[in-house]
């Protein structure tokens, strides 16, 4: 019985390790830049121009600091 419980615990740990490598890309914020100007909405550090939120992510001429 102890061996069976140990085996189950090892299998569960294996799957948790595998899942932990697969899920971070789904659960963490990422740059969503539909305007193509390097700013995302919401802003995120993974965006080329940093974590400032895009003013209008549908227009690449409208972004933080644009004239």
Secondary structure by P-SEA (a helix, b strand, c coil): caaaaaaaaaaaaaaaaaaaacccccccccccccccccccccccccccccccccccccccccccccc
